[in-house]
Amino acid sequence: SLSENSIDINTADMKHLILLPGIGEKTAEKIITLRKTRGRFNSINELLDIKGIGSKKLNKIKKYIFLSN
């Protein structure tokens, strides 16, 4: 089970991202691709730019993720 603030979306690999509720392999790949394209995420809300992540899904995963500097 996941604990709060346990997954850093700026460094997490696929196996960690798919632990998030509602995040499958395809969405995890999109997160990694966007991160590689843009560099680091500066805001958790940037995940809304990914097709397949809307505000409902973001609210479900928000408590489990954090951003490293």
Predicted model as a PDB file, atoms N, CA, C, CB and O in Angstrom, pLDDT in the B-factor column:
MODEL        1                                                                  
ATOM      1  N   SER A   1       0.842  -1.198   0.000  1.00 73.00           N  
ATOM      2  CA  SER A   1       0.000   0.000   0.000  1.00 73.00           C  
ATOM      3  C   SER A   1       0.877   1.247   0.000  1.00 73.00           C  
ATOM      4  CB  SER A   1      -0.953   0.006   1.224  1.00 73.00           C  
ATOM      5  O   SER A   1       1.998   1.239   0.510  1.00 73.00           O  
ATOM      6  N   LEU A   2       0.352   2.297  -0.572  1.00 88.00           N  
ATOM      7  CA  LEU A   2       1.089   3.553  -0.684  1.00 88.00           C  
ATOM      8  C   LEU A   2       0.910   4.407   0.559  1.00 88.00           C  
ATOM      9  CB  LEU A   2       0.639   4.325  -1.916  1.00 88.00           C  
ATOM     10  O   LEU A   2      -0.147   4.404   1.189  1.00 88.00           O  
ATOM     11  N   SER A   3       1.956   5.135   0.899  1.00 93.00           N  
ATOM     12  CA  SER A   3       1.814   6.110   1.971  1.00 93.00           C  
ATOM     13  C   SER A   3       1.791   7.500   1.342  1.00 93.00           C  
ATOM     14  CB  SER A   3       2.972   5.979   3.022  1.00 93.00           C  
ATOM     15  O   SER A   3       2.189   7.677   0.190  1.00 93.00           O  
ATOM     16  N   GLU A   4       1.327   8.473   2.100  1.00 94.00           N  
ATOM     17  CA  GLU A   4       1.236   9.831   1.581  1.00 94.00           C  
ATOM     18  C   GLU A   4       2.611  10.363   1.221  1.00 94.00           C  
ATOM     19  CB  GLU A   4       0.565  10.749   2.597  1.00 94.00           C  
ATOM     20  O   GLU A   4       3.605  10.062   1.882  1.00 94.00           O  
ATOM     21  N   ASN A   5       2.651  11.161   0.162  1.00 94.00           N  
ATOM     22  CA  ASN A   5       3.889  11.785  -0.311  1.00 94.00           C  
ATOM     23  C   ASN A   5       5.015  10.774  -0.514  1.00 94.00           C  
ATOM     24  CB  ASN A   5       4.335  12.850   0.669  1.00 94.00           C  
ATOM     25  O   ASN A   5       6.158  11.033  -0.135  1.00 94.00           O  
ATOM     26  N   SER A   6       4.698   9.628  -1.108  1.00 95.00           N  
ATOM     27  CA  SER A   6       5.710   8.582  -1.239  1.00 95.00           C  
ATOM     28  C   SER A   6       6.300   8.471  -2.647  1.00 95.00           C  
ATOM     29  CB  SER A   6       5.116   7.263  -0.845  1.00 95.00           C  
ATOM     30  O   SER A   6       7.333   7.828  -2.830  1.00 95.00           O  
ATOM     31  N   ILE A   7       5.660   9.085  -3.639  1.00 97.00           N  
ATOM     32  CA  ILE A   7       6.156   8.944  -5.008  1.00 97.00           C  
ATOM     33  C   ILE A   7       6.501  10.316  -5.577  1.00 97.00           C  
ATOM     34  CB  ILE A   7       5.110   8.234  -5.901  1.00 97.00           C  
ATOM     35  O   ILE A   7       5.648  11.197  -5.685  1.00 97.00           O  
ATOM     36  N   ASP A   8       7.762  10.474  -5.935  1.00 97.00           N  
ATOM     37  CA  ASP A   8       8.256  11.712  -6.531  1.00 97.00           C  
ATOM     38  C   ASP A   8       8.048  11.632  -8.032  1.00 97.00           C  
ATOM     39  CB  ASP A   8       9.760  11.954  -6.184  1.00 97.00           C  
ATOM     40  O   ASP A   8       8.711  10.847  -8.710  1.00 97.00           O  
ATOM     41  N   ILE A   9       7.130  12.441  -8.558  1.00 97.00           N  
ATOM     42  CA  ILE A   9       6.847  12.330  -9.993  1.00 97.00           C  
ATOM     43  C   ILE A   9       7.982  12.857 -10.860  1.00 97.00           C  
ATOM     44  CB  ILE A   9       5.577  13.074 -10.326  1.00 97.00           C  
ATOM     45  O   ILE A   9       7.962  12.668 -12.076  1.00 97.00           O  
ATOM     46  N   ASN A  10       8.964  13.509 -10.265  1.00 97.00           N  
ATOM     47  CA  ASN A  10      10.123  13.950 -11.044  1.00 97.00           C  
ATOM     48  C   ASN A  10      11.182  12.860 -11.188  1.00 97.00           C  
ATOM     49  CB  ASN A  10      10.740  15.172 -10.400  1.00 97.00           C  
ATOM     50  O   ASN A  10      12.085  12.996 -12.014  1.00 97.00           O  
ATOM     51  N   THR A  11      11.095  11.794 -10.414  1.00 96.00           N  
ATOM     52  CA  THR A  11      12.107  10.739 -10.501  1.00 96.00           C  
ATOM     53  C   THR A  11      11.521   9.327 -10.604  1.00 96.00           C  
ATOM     54  CB  THR A  11      13.007  10.813  -9.300  1.00 96.00           C  
ATOM     55  O   THR A  11      12.249   8.383 -10.913  1.00 96.00           O  
ATOM     56  N   ALA A  12      10.233   9.171 -10.352  1.00 97.00           N  
ATOM     57  CA  ALA A  12       9.624   7.833 -10.304  1.00 97.00           C  
ATOM     58  C   ALA A  12       9.716   7.115 -11.644  1.00 97.00           C  
ATOM     59  CB  ALA A  12       8.163   7.935  -9.879  1.00 97.00           C  
ATOM     60  O   ALA A  12       9.558   7.724 -12.702  1.00 97.00           O  
ATOM     61  N   ASP A  13       9.975   5.808 -11.583  1.00 97.00           N  
ATOM     62  CA  ASP A  13       9.971   4.996 -12.794  1.00 97.00           C  
ATOM     63  C   ASP A  13       8.593   4.370 -12.979  1.00 97.00           C  
ATOM     64  CB  ASP A  13      11.068   3.900 -12.732  1.00 97.00           C  
ATOM     65  O   ASP A  13       7.695   4.555 -12.158  1.00 97.00           O  
ATOM     66  N   MET A  14       8.448   3.641 -14.051  1.00 97.00           N  
ATOM     67  CA  MET A  14       7.150   3.053 -14.386  1.00 97.00           C  
ATOM     68  C   MET A  14       6.584   2.202 -13.259  1.00 97.00           C  
ATOM     69  CB  MET A  14       7.272   2.216 -15.634  1.00 97.00           C  
ATOM     70  O   MET A  14       5.397   2.304 -12.949  1.00 97.00           O  
ATOM     71  N   LYS A  15       7.415   1.359 -12.638  1.00 96.00           N  
ATOM     72  CA  LYS A  15       6.884   0.435 -11.618  1.00 96.00           C  
ATOM     73  C   LYS A  15       6.323   1.186 -10.416  1.00 96.00           C  
ATOM     74  CB  LYS A  15       7.980  -0.534 -11.154  1.00 96.00           C  
ATOM     75  O   LYS A  15       5.416   0.692  -9.745  1.00 96.00           O  
ATOM     76  N   HIS A  16       6.853   2.374 -10.139  1.00 97.00           N  
ATOM     77  CA  HIS A  16       6.314   3.166  -9.033  1.00 97.00           C  
ATOM     78  C   HIS A  16       5.070   3.943  -9.453  1.00 97.00           C  
ATOM     79  CB  HIS A  16       7.375   4.130  -8.507  1.00 97.00           C  
ATOM     80  O   HIS A  16       4.112   4.046  -8.687  1.00 97.00           O  
ATOM     81  N   LEU A  17       5.083   4.485 -10.656  1.00 97.00           N  
ATOM     82  CA  LEU A  17       3.934   5.266 -11.124  1.00 97.00           C  
ATOM     83  C   LEU A  17       2.674   4.412 -11.232  1.00 97.00           C  
ATOM     84  CB  LEU A  17       4.244   5.899 -12.476  1.00 97.00           C  
ATOM     85  O   LEU A  17       1.579   4.896 -10.947  1.00 97.00           O  
ATOM     86  N   ILE A  18       2.813   3.145 -11.642  1.00 97.00           N  
ATOM     87  CA  ILE A  18       1.614   2.310 -11.798  1.00 97.00           C  
ATOM     88  C   ILE A  18       1.035   1.851 -10.458  1.00 97.00           C  
ATOM     89  CB  ILE A  18       1.940   1.095 -12.650  1.00 97.00           C  
ATOM     90  O   ILE A  18      -0.026   1.228 -10.422  1.00 97.00           O  
ATOM     91  N   LEU A  19       1.722   2.155  -9.368  1.00 97.00           N  
ATOM     92  CA  LEU A  19       1.156   1.900  -8.050  1.00 97.00           C  
ATOM     93  C   LEU A  19       0.064   2.912  -7.701  1.00 97.00           C  
ATOM     94  CB  LEU A  19       2.253   1.930  -6.994  1.00 97.00           C  
ATOM     95  O   LEU A  19      -0.774   2.662  -6.835  1.00 97.00           O  
ATOM     96  N   LEU A  20       0.086   4.043  -8.380  1.00 97.00           N  
ATOM     97  CA  LEU A  20      -0.898   5.092  -8.107  1.00 97.00           C  
ATOM     98  C   LEU A  20      -2.279   4.652  -8.577  1.00 97.00           C  
ATOM     99  CB  LEU A  20      -0.492   6.415  -8.795  1.00 97.00           C  
ATOM    100  O   LEU A  20      -2.404   4.020  -9.626  1.00 97.00           O  
ATOM    101  N   PRO A  21      -3.325   4.982  -7.803  1.00 96.00           N  
ATOM    102  CA  PRO A  21      -4.683   4.569  -8.189  1.00 96.00           C  
ATOM    103  C   PRO A  21      -5.093   5.159  -9.531  1.00 96.00           C  
ATOM    104  CB  PRO A  21      -5.688   4.985  -7.117  1.00 96.00           C  
ATOM    105  O   PRO A  21      -5.026   6.372  -9.729  1.00 96.00           O  
ATOM    106  N   GLY A  22      -5.517   4.300 -10.453  1.00 95.00           N  
ATOM    107  CA  GLY A  22      -5.992   4.746 -11.747  1.00 95.00           C  
ATOM    108  C   GLY A  22      -4.901   5.002 -12.772  1.00 95.00           C  
ATOM    109  O   GLY A  22      -5.199   5.418 -13.892  1.00 95.00           O  
ATOM    110  N   ILE A  23      -3.640   4.763 -12.415  1.00 97.00           N  
ATOM    111  CA  ILE A  23      -2.539   4.982 -13.346  1.00 97.00           C  
ATOM    112  C   ILE A  23      -2.048   3.621 -13.847  1.00 97.00           C  
ATOM    113  CB  ILE A  23      -1.377   5.788 -12.669  1.00 97.00           C  
ATOM    114  O   ILE A  23      -1.542   2.803 -13.078  1.00 97.00           O  
ATOM    115  N   GLY A  24      -2.210   3.405 -15.142  1.00 97.00           N  
ATOM    116  CA  GLY A  24      -1.735   2.170 -15.752  1.00 97.00           C  
ATOM    117  C   GLY A  24      -0.433   2.417 -16.497  1.00 97.00           C  
ATOM    118  O   GLY A  24       0.151   3.497 -16.408  1.00 97.00           O  
ATOM    119  N   GLU A  25       0.012   1.416 -17.225  1.00 97.00           N  
ATOM    120  CA  GLU A  25       1.284   1.530 -17.939  1.00 97.00           C  
ATOM    121  C   GLU A  25       1.277   2.656 -18.972  1.00 97.00           C  
ATOM    122  CB  GLU A  25       1.611   0.218 -18.621  1.00 97.00           C  
ATOM    123  O   GLU A  25       2.255   3.395 -19.086  1.00 97.00           O  
ATOM    124  N   LYS A  26       0.187   2.793 -19.724  1.00 97.00           N  
ATOM    125  CA  LYS A  26       0.140   3.826 -20.770  1.00 97.00           C  
ATOM    126  C   LYS A  26       0.219   5.222 -20.167  1.00 97.00           C  
ATOM    127  CB  LYS A  26      -1.145   3.690 -21.605  1.00 97.00           C  
ATOM    128  O   LYS A  26       0.939   6.080 -20.679  1.00 97.00           O  
ATOM    129  N   THR A  27      -0.506   5.452 -19.096  1.00 97.00           N  
ATOM    130  CA  THR A  27      -0.481   6.777 -18.463  1.00 97.00           C  
ATOM    131  C   THR A  27       0.869   7.019 -17.812  1.00 97.00           C  
ATOM    132  CB  THR A  27      -1.611   6.911 -17.417  1.00 97.00           C  
ATOM    133  O   THR A  27       1.383   8.137 -17.849  1.00 97.00           O  
ATOM    134  N   ALA A  28       1.446   5.991 -17.219  1.00 98.00           N  
ATOM    135  CA  ALA A  28       2.781   6.124 -16.625  1.00 98.00           C  
ATOM    136  C   ALA A  28       3.800   6.491 -17.704  1.00 98.00           C  
ATOM    137  CB  ALA A  28       3.199   4.807 -15.910  1.00 98.00           C  
ATOM    138  O   ALA A  28       4.667   7.335 -17.478  1.00 98.00           O  
ATOM    139  N   GLU A  29       3.696   5.861 -18.873  1.00 98.00           N  
ATOM    140  CA  GLU A  29       4.587   6.201 -19.986  1.00 98.00           C  
ATOM    141  C   GLU A  29       4.422   7.659 -20.393  1.00 98.00           C  
ATOM    142  CB  GLU A  29       4.316   5.287 -21.188  1.00 98.00           C  
ATOM    143  O   GLU A  29       5.405   8.342 -20.682  1.00 98.00           O  
ATOM    144  N   LYS A  30       3.175   8.139 -20.417  1.00 97.00           N  
ATOM    145  CA  LYS A  30       2.911   9.532 -20.782  1.00 97.00           C  
ATOM    146  C   LYS A  30       3.523  10.493 -19.761  1.00 97.00           C  
ATOM    147  CB  LYS A  30       1.396   9.777 -20.898  1.00 97.00           C  
ATOM    148  O   LYS A  30       4.049  11.542 -20.132  1.00 97.00           O  
ATOM    149  N   ILE A  31       3.456  10.138 -18.481  1.00 97.00           N  
ATOM    150  CA  ILE A  31       4.069  10.968 -17.434  1.00 97.00           C  
ATOM    151  C   ILE A  31       5.574  11.047 -17.658  1.00 97.00           C  
ATOM    152  CB  ILE A  31       3.761  10.399 -16.019  1.00 97.00           C  
ATOM    153  O   ILE A  31       6.159  12.130 -17.610  1.00 97.00           O  
ATOM    154  N   ILE A  32       6.195   9.902 -17.902  1.00 97.00           N  
ATOM    155  CA  ILE A  32       7.650   9.854 -18.104  1.00 97.00           C  
ATOM    156  C   ILE A  32       8.039  10.623 -19.371  1.00 97.00           C  
ATOM    157  CB  ILE A  32       8.140   8.384 -18.197  1.00 97.00           C  
ATOM    158  O   ILE A  32       9.033  11.348 -19.379  1.00 97.00           O  
ATOM    159  N   THR A  33       7.255  10.461 -20.439  1.00 97.00           N  
ATOM    160  CA  THR A  33       7.544  11.166 -21.692  1.00 97.00           C  
ATOM    161  C   THR A  33       7.437  12.675 -21.507  1.00 97.00           C  
ATOM    162  CB  THR A  33       6.589  10.703 -22.801  1.00 97.00           C  
ATOM    163  O   THR A  33       8.303  13.419 -21.967  1.00 97.00           O  
ATOM    164  N   LEU A  34       6.389  13.129 -20.842  1.00 96.00           N  
ATOM    165  CA  LEU A  34       6.225  14.566 -20.612  1.00 96.00           C  
ATOM    166  C   LEU A  34       7.367  15.106 -19.754  1.00 96.00           C  
ATOM    167  CB  LEU A  34       4.869  14.856 -19.937  1.00 96.00           C  
ATOM    168  O   LEU A  34       7.873  16.201 -19.999  1.00 96.00           O  
ATOM    169  N   ARG A  35       7.762  14.339 -18.761  1.00 96.00           N  
ATOM    170  CA  ARG A  35       8.877  14.745 -17.887  1.00 96.00           C  
ATOM    171  C   ARG A  35      10.169  14.873 -18.689  1.00 96.00           C  
ATOM    172  CB  ARG A  35       9.067  13.727 -16.733  1.00 96.00           C  
ATOM    173  O   ARG A  35      10.933  15.816 -18.486  1.00 96.00           O  
ATOM    174  N   LYS A  36      10.418  13.928 -19.602  1.00 95.00           N  
ATOM    175  CA  LYS A  36      11.630  13.985 -20.428  1.00 95.00           C  
ATOM    176  C   LYS A  36      11.581  15.176 -21.383  1.00 95.00           C  
ATOM    177  CB  LYS A  36      11.803  12.676 -21.222  1.00 95.00           C  
ATOM    178  O   LYS A  36      12.605  15.808 -21.646  1.00 95.00           O  
ATOM    179  N   THR A  37      10.397  15.479 -21.900  1.00 95.00           N  
ATOM    180  CA  THR A  37      10.238  16.569 -22.852  1.00 95.00           C  
ATOM    181  C   THR A  37      10.417  17.931 -22.180  1.00 95.00           C  
ATOM    182  CB  THR A  37       8.868  16.490 -23.515  1.00 95.00           C  
ATOM    183  O   THR A  37      11.129  18.794 -22.695  1.00 95.00           O  
ATOM    184  N   ARG A  38       9.771  18.117 -21.034  1.00 91.00           N  
ATOM    185  CA  ARG A  38       9.756  19.418 -20.373  1.00 91.00           C  
ATOM    186  C   ARG A  38      10.879  19.609 -19.360  1.00 91.00           C  
ATOM    187  CB  ARG A  38       8.447  19.612 -19.692  1.00 91.00           C  
ATOM    188  O   ARG A  38      11.203  20.735 -18.984  1.00 91.00           O  
ATOM    189  N   GLY A  39      11.460  18.514 -18.930  1.00 91.00           N  
ATOM    190  CA  GLY A  39      12.333  18.602 -17.770  1.00 91.00           C  
ATOM    191  C   GLY A  39      11.474  18.313 -16.552  1.00 91.00           C  
ATOM    192  O   GLY A  39      10.484  17.588 -16.654  1.00 91.00           O  
ATOM    193  N   ARG A  40      11.823  18.850 -15.437  1.00 93.00           N  
ATOM    194  CA  ARG A  40      11.100  18.548 -14.200  1.00 93.00           C  
ATOM    195  C   ARG A  40       9.697  19.156 -14.194  1.00 93.00           C  
ATOM    196  CB  ARG A  40      11.887  19.055 -12.997  1.00 93.00           C  
ATOM    197  O   ARG A  40       9.438  20.178 -14.830  1.00 93.00           O  
ATOM    198  N   PHE A  41       8.810  18.503 -13.465  1.00 96.00           N  
ATOM    199  CA  PHE A  41       7.505  19.096 -13.201  1.00 96.00           C  
ATOM    200  C   PHE A  41       7.701  20.172 -12.129  1.00 96.00           C  
ATOM    201  CB  PHE A  41       6.453  18.006 -12.744  1.00 96.00           C  
ATOM    202  O   PHE A  41       8.407  19.958 -11.145  1.00 96.00           O  
ATOM    203  N   ASN A  42       7.075  21.317 -12.330  1.00 95.00           N  
ATOM    204  CA  ASN A  42       7.144  22.387 -11.340  1.00 95.00           C  
ATOM    205  C   ASN A  42       5.886  22.461 -10.503  1.00 95.00           C  
ATOM    206  CB  ASN A  42       7.384  23.715 -12.018  1.00 95.00           C  
ATOM    207  O   ASN A  42       5.865  23.089  -9.444  1.00 95.00           O  
ATOM    208  N   SER A  43       4.836  21.815 -10.985  1.00 96.00           N  
ATOM    209  CA  SER A  43       3.555  21.807 -10.286  1.00 96.00           C  
ATOM    210  C   SER A  43       2.879  20.465 -10.528  1.00 96.00           C  
ATOM    211  CB  SER A  43       2.646  22.983 -10.756  1.00 96.00           C  
ATOM    212  O   SER A  43       2.943  19.913 -11.626  1.00 96.00           O  
ATOM    213  N   ILE A  44       2.239  19.956  -9.507  1.00 96.00           N  
ATOM    214  CA  ILE A  44       1.486  18.704  -9.652  1.00 96.00           C  
ATOM    215  C   ILE A  44       0.378  18.877 -10.691  1.00 96.00           C  
ATOM    216  CB  ILE A  44       0.884  18.263  -8.287  1.00 96.00           C  
ATOM    217  O   ILE A  44       0.013  17.920 -11.376  1.00 96.00           O  
ATOM    218  N   ASN A  45      -0.154  20.084 -10.809  1.00 97.00           N  
ATOM    219  CA  ASN A  45      -1.233  20.344 -11.763  1.00 97.00           C  
ATOM    220  C   ASN A  45      -0.802  20.177 -13.222  1.00 97.00           C  
ATOM    221  CB  ASN A  45      -1.765  21.740 -11.555  1.00 97.00           C  
ATOM    222  O   ASN A  45      -1.653  20.085 -14.107  1.00 97.00           O  
ATOM    223  N   GLU A  46       0.508  20.136 -13.484  1.00 96.00           N  
ATOM    224  CA  GLU A  46       0.983  19.884 -14.857  1.00 96.00           C  
ATOM    225  C   GLU A  46       0.562  18.487 -15.330  1.00 96.00           C  
ATOM    226  CB  GLU A  46       2.528  20.029 -14.933  1.00 96.00           C  
ATOM    227  O   GLU A  46       0.524  18.233 -16.533  1.00 96.00           O  
ATOM    228  N   LEU A  47       0.251  17.593 -14.410  1.00 97.00           N  
ATOM    229  CA  LEU A  47      -0.215  16.259 -14.804  1.00 97.00           C  
ATOM    230  C   LEU A  47      -1.534  16.340 -15.560  1.00 97.00           C  
ATOM    231  CB  LEU A  47      -0.374  15.360 -13.572  1.00 97.00           C  
ATOM    232  O   LEU A  47      -1.883  15.415 -16.294  1.00 97.00           O  
ATOM    233  N   LEU A  48      -2.269  17.435 -15.390  1.00 97.00           N  
ATOM    234  CA  LEU A  48      -3.527  17.612 -16.113  1.00 97.00           C  
ATOM    235  C   LEU A  48      -3.304  17.771 -17.618  1.00 97.00           C  
ATOM    236  CB  LEU A  48      -4.275  18.824 -15.571  1.00 97.00           C  
ATOM    237  O   LEU A  48      -4.245  17.635 -18.398  1.00 97.00           O  
ATOM    238  N   ASP A  49      -2.075  18.055 -18.028  1.00 96.00           N  
ATOM    239  CA  ASP A  49      -1.745  18.163 -19.456  1.00 96.00           C  
ATOM    240  C   ASP A  49      -1.665  16.801 -20.127  1.00 96.00           C  
ATOM    241  CB  ASP A  49      -0.426  18.899 -19.637  1.00 96.00           C  
ATOM    242  O   ASP A  49      -1.563  16.718 -21.351  1.00 96.00           O  
ATOM    243  N   ILE A  50      -1.709  15.745 -19.345  1.00 96.00           N  
ATOM    244  CA  ILE A  50      -1.599  14.383 -19.876  1.00 96.00           C  
ATOM    245  C   ILE A  50      -2.984  13.840 -20.176  1.00 96.00           C  
ATOM    246  CB  ILE A  50      -0.856  13.455 -18.883  1.00 96.00           C  
ATOM    247  O   ILE A  50      -3.867  13.835 -19.318  1.00 96.00           O  
ATOM    248  N   LYS A  51      -3.158  13.381 -21.415  1.00 94.00           N  
ATOM    249  CA  LYS A  51      -4.433  12.770 -21.796  1.00 94.00           C  
ATOM    250  C   LYS A  51      -4.651  11.547 -20.910  1.00 94.00           C  
ATOM    251  CB  LYS A  51      -4.453  12.377 -23.322  1.00 94.00           C  
ATOM    252  O   LYS A  51      -3.782  10.681 -20.804  1.00 94.00           O  
ATOM    253  N   GLY A  52      -5.808  11.488 -20.283  1.00 93.00           N  
ATOM    254  CA  GLY A  52      -6.104  10.380 -19.380  1.00 93.00           C  
ATOM    255  C   GLY A  52      -6.030  10.776 -17.919  1.00 93.00           C  
ATOM    256  O   GLY A  52      -6.440  10.013 -17.044  1.00 93.00           O  
ATOM    257  N   ILE A  53      -5.507  11.970 -17.648  1.00 97.00           N  
ATOM    258  CA  ILE A  53      -5.503  12.467 -16.267  1.00 97.00           C  
ATOM    259  C   ILE A  53      -6.351  13.732 -16.223  1.00 97.00           C  
ATOM    260  CB  ILE A  53      -4.038  12.748 -15.755  1.00 97.00           C  
ATOM    261  O   ILE A  53      -5.990  14.773 -16.772  1.00 97.00           O  
ATOM    262  N   GLY A  54      -7.476  13.606 -15.560  1.00 97.00           N  
ATOM    263  CA  GLY A  54      -8.360  14.751 -15.350  1.00 97.00           C  
ATOM    264  C   GLY A  54      -8.332  15.140 -13.886  1.00 97.00           C  
ATOM    265  O   GLY A  54      -7.563  14.583 -13.102  1.00 97.00           O  
ATOM    266  N   SER A  55      -9.161  16.085 -13.523  1.00 97.00           N  
ATOM    267  CA  SER A  55      -9.137  16.566 -12.142  1.00 97.00           C  
ATOM    268  C   SER A  55      -9.544  15.485 -11.139  1.00 97.00           C  
ATOM    269  CB  SER A  55     -10.056  17.766 -11.999  1.00 97.00           C  
ATOM    270  O   SER A  55      -9.012  15.445 -10.030  1.00 97.00           O  
ATOM    271  N   LYS A  56     -10.480  14.606 -11.514  1.00 97.00           N  
ATOM    272  CA  LYS A  56     -10.882  13.524 -10.594  1.00 97.00           C  
ATOM    273  C   LYS A  56      -9.716  12.589 -10.299  1.00 97.00           C  
ATOM    274  CB  LYS A  56     -12.056  12.721 -11.185  1.00 97.00           C  
ATOM    275  O   LYS A  56      -9.449  12.252  -9.145  1.00 97.00           O  
ATOM    276  N   LYS A  57      -9.025  12.175 -11.361  1.00 97.00           N  
ATOM    277  CA  LYS A  57      -7.904  11.257 -11.184  1.00 97.00           C  
ATOM    278  C   LYS A  57      -6.772  11.941 -10.421  1.00 97.00           C  
ATOM    279  CB  LYS A  57      -7.400  10.749 -12.549  1.00 97.00           C  
ATOM    280  O   LYS A  57      -6.144  11.338  -9.551  1.00 97.00           O  
ATOM    281  N   LEU A  58      -6.518  13.209 -10.758  1.00 98.00           N  
ATOM    282  CA  LEU A  58      -5.472  13.944 -10.057  1.00 98.00           C  
ATOM    283  C   LEU A  58      -5.788  14.025  -8.565  1.00 98.00           C  
ATOM    284  CB  LEU A  58      -5.312  15.357 -10.651  1.00 98.00           C  
ATOM    285  O   LEU A  58      -4.894  13.869  -7.733  1.00 98.00           O  
ATOM    286  N   ASN A  59      -7.041  14.267  -8.227  1.00 97.00           N  
ATOM    287  CA  ASN A  59      -7.410  14.334  -6.811  1.00 97.00           C  
ATOM    288  C   ASN A  59      -7.202  13.001  -6.106  1.00 97.00           C  
ATOM    289  CB  ASN A  59      -8.859  14.771  -6.666  1.00 97.00           C  
ATOM    290  O   ASN A  59      -6.876  12.974  -4.919  1.00 97.00           O  
ATOM    291  N   LYS A  60      -7.389  11.888  -6.826  1.00 96.00           N  
ATOM    292  CA  LYS A  60      -7.177  10.562  -6.235  1.00 96.00           C  
ATOM    293  C   LYS A  60      -5.705  10.293  -5.936  1.00 96.00           C  
ATOM    294  CB  LYS A  60      -7.715   9.485  -7.165  1.00 96.00           C  
ATOM    295  O   LYS A  60      -5.383   9.636  -4.946  1.00 96.00           O  
ATOM    296  N   ILE A  61      -4.810  10.796  -6.789  1.00 97.00           N  
ATOM    297  CA  ILE A  61      -3.388  10.479  -6.624  1.00 97.00           C  
ATOM    298  C   ILE A  61      -2.597  11.558  -5.895  1.00 97.00           C  
ATOM    299  CB  ILE A  61      -2.769  10.243  -7.964  1.00 97.00           C  
ATOM    300  O   ILE A  61      -1.475  11.318  -5.449  1.00 97.00           O  
ATOM    301  N   LYS A  62      -3.188  12.753  -5.775  1.00 96.00           N  
ATOM    302  CA  LYS A  62      -2.476  13.921  -5.247  1.00 96.00           C  
ATOM    303  C   LYS A  62      -1.788  13.656  -3.906  1.00 96.00           C  
ATOM    304  CB  LYS A  62      -3.436  15.072  -5.093  1.00 96.00           C  
ATOM    305  O   LYS A  62      -0.656  14.091  -3.691  1.00 96.00           O  
ATOM    306  N   LYS A  63      -2.471  12.945  -3.007  1.00 97.00           N  
ATOM    307  CA  LYS A  63      -1.894  12.764  -1.671  1.00 97.00           C  
ATOM    308  C   LYS A  63      -0.692  11.816  -1.668  1.00 97.00           C  
ATOM    309  CB  LYS A  63      -2.953  12.239  -0.723  1.00 97.00           C  
ATOM    310  O   LYS A  63       0.075  11.789  -0.705  1.00 97.00           O  
ATOM    311  N   TYR A  64      -0.527  11.043  -2.737  1.00 97.00           N  
ATOM    312  CA  TYR A  64       0.581  10.071  -2.775  1.00 97.00           C  
ATOM    313  C   TYR A  64       1.833  10.600  -3.473  1.00 97.00           C  
ATOM    314  CB  TYR A  64       0.126   8.809  -3.469  1.00 97.00           C  
ATOM    315  O   TYR A  64       2.900   9.993  -3.392  1.00 97.00           O  
ATOM    316  N   ILE A  65       1.694  11.731  -4.158  1.00 97.00           N  
ATOM    317  CA  ILE A  65       2.829  12.222  -4.956  1.00 97.00           C  
ATOM    318  C   ILE A  65       3.411  13.508  -4.396  1.00 97.00           C  
ATOM    319  CB  ILE A  65       2.401  12.446  -6.397  1.00 97.00           C  
ATOM    320  O   ILE A  65       2.754  14.240  -3.655  1.00 97.00           O  
ATOM    321  N   PHE A  66       4.645  13.763  -4.764  1.00 97.00           N  
ATOM    322  CA  PHE A  66       5.294  15.016  -4.409  1.00 97.00           C  
ATOM    323  C   PHE A  66       6.311  15.361  -5.486  1.00 97.00           C  
ATOM    324  CB  PHE A  66       5.971  14.924  -3.013  1.00 97.00           C  
ATOM    325  O   PHE A  66       6.609  14.541  -6.355  1.00 97.00           O  
ATOM    326  N   LEU A  67       6.832  16.554  -5.427  1.00 95.00           N  
ATOM    327  CA  LEU A  67       7.824  17.032  -6.396  1.00 95.00           C  
ATOM    328  C   LEU A  67       9.127  17.302  -5.683  1.00 95.00           C  
ATOM    329  CB  LEU A  67       7.332  18.306  -7.126  1.00 95.00           C  
ATOM    330  O   LEU A  67       9.164  18.035  -4.694  1.00 95.00           O  
ATOM    331  N   SER A  68      10.206  16.704  -6.188  1.00 89.00           N  
ATOM    332  CA  SER A  68      11.515  17.035  -5.652  1.00 89.00           C  
ATOM    333  C   SER A  68      12.006  18.295  -6.345  1.00 89.00           C  
ATOM    334  CB  SER A  68      12.520  15.860  -5.840  1.00 89.00           C  
ATOM    335  O   SER A  68      11.536  18.640  -7.429  1.00 89.00           O  
ATOM    336  N   ASN A  69      12.939  18.972  -5.725  1.00 74.00           N  
ATOM    337  CA  ASN A  69      13.470  20.214  -6.320  1.00 74.00           C  
ATOM    338  C   ASN A  69      14.632  19.917  -7.238  1.00 74.00           C  
ATOM    339  CB  ASN A  69      13.910  21.198  -5.229  1.00 74.00           C  
ATOM    340  O   ASN A  69      15.204  20.835  -7.825  1.00 74.00           O  
TER     341      ASN A  69                                                      
ENDMDL                                                                          
END                                                                             
